[in-house]
Amino acid sequence: MAKKTIWALSSAILLVVFGAFLAFGGPITNKSIGGLIDILQGGATTEIPVGGGAGNVMVWTTATGSGAPVRATSPTLVTPALGTPSSGTLTNCTGLPIATGMSGLGANVATFLGTPSSANLASALTGETGSGAAVFDTSPTIATPIITSIVPGANFSLTQNSVAAFTSEEASAVANTLYLKAGNVGIGTT
């Protein structure tokens, strides 16, 4: 890239350069410029002048993208490709893909978060048993459950609220005992 330093300016050129030079903070004293002004020759370039060098002298830096230059405090970028940031807070970010945008999750958890279903929840859990839809605490309907290994003497209650018969079966037990607390009781066929 070609840069040219101008030491002496005619009054016509000074009017054009004057505003740009003040934007970079250079002093003008006794009708002379107390700093250097670099002017680009030959049109477009991949470098742009920015303020903030030693003694507020402008410095050249490599430019990328298009549009207006971006300063450090609260810039608004439109569709930037940020690459892989090394740090940052994503408090107000949206559109983060769960499947590829998060790390540190257990096996199949991202799949469940992306598509919450009973099957995906079961695959994300460890130590589960059974199959079918998820069951929650209040009034679940469980089709044909098999309850095994009830310890004799343990407190265990089964409640039958329908008019259908309530049956207790144990093929290998010496005695099959069913305790009923209240209501009408029928034994055998009625």
ABEGO torsion letter per residue (X at the ends): XBBBBBABBBAAAAAAAAAAAAAAGBBBBGGBBABBBBBBBGEBBABBBBBGBBGGBBBBBBBBEBEBBBBABGBBBBGBBAEBBABEBAAABBGBBAAAABBGBBBGAAAAAABBBAAAAAAABBGBBEBEBBBBABGBBBBGBBBBGBBBGBBBBBBBABABBBBBBBAABABBBBBBABEBBBBEBX
